[in-house]
Amino acid sequence: MIIKSRIESKQLNILRCLDKRGILTEKEVSNYHSLEKGFIGEQKFDRWLEGLSEGTLILSDLLLECNNTFFQIDSLIISETTIYLIEVKNYEGDFLIEKDKWYTVAGAEIKNPLLQLERCEGLLRKLLHVLGYKIPIEAYLTFVNPEFHLYQAPLKSSIIFPTQLKRFIKKLNMTPSKVTTKHINLAEKLISLHTNNYSFIRLPDYNFENIPKGITCQYCHSYLNKHDTFTLVCKECNKKETVIVAVLRSIEEFKILFPEKRATLITIYDWCKIIDSKKTIKRILATNYKQIGHGRSSYYI
């Protein structure tokens, strides 16, 4: 039973919007692509979890804190007797282990994901102790990409390879499990402790004044141009979109990038740029959002 579903993180949404506007550095683009790929991998693992029996509780994407330290859990499966902590990786290509260090086949050292899993397990164990729960934890590092291969992997480890996923789910289903009120209370407590505070995550430096304005194409991310009164068109891929749909999509991007900034008529008019009629912007705002206040000080939520 899914108790907490997975959604895109604030960081991923912001980087996705900034990437469309072409203001990320090469390093930031690489970080964004890594997050995007990681999220795709987590979604792929979620589809595997759909095959679990009803005797488990599934919590996805938890950000918790213990001893003033944040730790993130990709997937948590609560069964009658065991909590399964899952770290999901969507690595692609060939990797190898030498003396507990992880490398690409090209020789570049990467962070040891088993150490990351070990840290997460330790913090979760401490948090459960504080909450008064004594349930055994089994932690697994799970790779979901079929194009992944790890050389010199230890025979006995907590690693689940793509070819072992089916057997792992089958093993869980073969283990009798019946969750009780105690398990449900634990799941609800962990969800209540989940935080959306990503203040410790570094984001690119941007503001409303220096960011490029306009409405980007939803297909190729180039900037749209006016086609006629009711339609915008992309000169790069020739895709068309109605003004209303394009403006609403652009407003949602504005809200992601500037959650503290008020969506006033003038602000959204400047943000969309390509729409030359303030009346059009006002009509779209009035129809789809709630107006707060009147006159120049009014804004929309």
Buried (B, 14 or more C-beta within 10 A) or exposed (E): EBBBEBEBBBBBBBBBBBBBBEBBEEEBBEBBEEBBBBBEBBBBBBEBBEEBBEBBBBBBBBBBBBEEEBBEBBBBBBBBEBBBBBBBBBBBEBBBBEEEEBBEEEEEEEEBBBEBBBEBBBBBBEBBEEEEBEBEBEBBBBBBBEEBBBEEEEEEEBBBBBEBBEEBBEEBBEBEBEBEEEBBEBBBBBEEBBEEEBEEEEEBEBEEEEBEBBBBBBEEBBBBBEBEEEBBBBEBEEBBBEBBEBBBBBBEBBBBBBEEBBBBBEBBBEBBBBBEEEEBBBEBBEEEBEEEEEEEEBBBE
